[in-house]
């Protein structure tokens, strides 16, 4: 009887192992994916084909039907070919040199004045950039050649509570107008630039210089022009890529946590400064710096920094878009013994200079194009027909990307059509 039980247990274990192995094979998807055996055909509303481009000619506003014939596939992605949805740009993060890309750099500043008794205190708020900062260290920041705008964001006799919005042009400097035309040739000779915003005050306690907004977009213009019956039709479309979209500090040191984060800044405080209207360097106040020395949100994936809601002085941190960030805010510091030290009257009269250093702005930075639609995923039934309507004239390349896949192997197929929307 014991032998029967023993053999029974052995068989049970054996069948269990076999069953688990079978389940593992099925569950892990280790079967070799099938080759793609699916065809796609286009059925436009006309039978006309352009002899030069081979494009199907369709009427604006009409729908083009695409039919699928053959075996089932796991996934089908559809790229319409319109701006932002081109298959050829699906993995692009830096555009090619021939791409038509121009940045728009917008800076908004404000000011709160604490009137000095002698009326002689001066402040400035300047903007610059460099293409020489390969590493974020004090020495590199100091040694870099910064190209500063010929016009200060603010300087001289400043107006209390007045906000100013300005646009930056590499060769023209700053201007409040939005319709300036500038030559960007020199700008694009650099793979990247790093921005610097510098706030200075001849007496630390008199001015509150506010950076309310710093907004940078790369705008790409793509050409969808075509010629129909001997007549050329110019069609261009633009798409914006947000490079900096909010003003938030990413650290009290020059360690930039994430090089591709849209809002990423580091702080630098020089040891010496030069007062406005003078030429001799003097000690720079270490009490008065940007009032966001710690960030009010997570520093970056994998950085290890915690969430914080107040800076080291106990002030609540606001990092919302267009929030005002102040420099030269009277602040106490804590010494090595944990004692809180407040600046003296003499220290409040010291000059103050504080910089913000941005992460790199790659001059041709873009975002990858995405599919217009996920027509089918692995868990969805096979489709046999799809219809798409073009809402603007132009010459487009429509792309269907199909694949069968498991965790290790992907079998794929790409089918393209040219569509001329007249």
Secondary structure, 3 states (H helix, E strand, C coil): CHHHHHHHHHHHHHHHHHHHHHHHHHHHCCCCCCCCCEEEEEECCCCCECCCCCCEEECCCCEEEEEEEECCCCEEEEECCCCCCCHHHCCCCECCCCCEEEEEEEEEEEEEECCCCCCCCCEEEEEEEECCCCCCCHHHHHHCCCEECCCCCEEECCCCCCCEEEEEECCCEEECCCCCCCCCCCHHHCCEEEEEEEEEECCCCCEEEEEEEEEEEEEEEEECCEEECCEEECCEEEEEEEEECCCCCCCCCCCCCCCCCCCCEEEECCCEEECCCCCCEEECCCCCCCCCCCCCCCCCCCCCCCCCCECCCCCECCCCCCCCEEECCCCCEECCCCCEECCCHHHHCCCEEEEEEEEEEECCECCCCCCCEEEECCCCCCCCEEEEECCCCEEEEEEEEEEEECCCCEEEEEEEEEEEEC
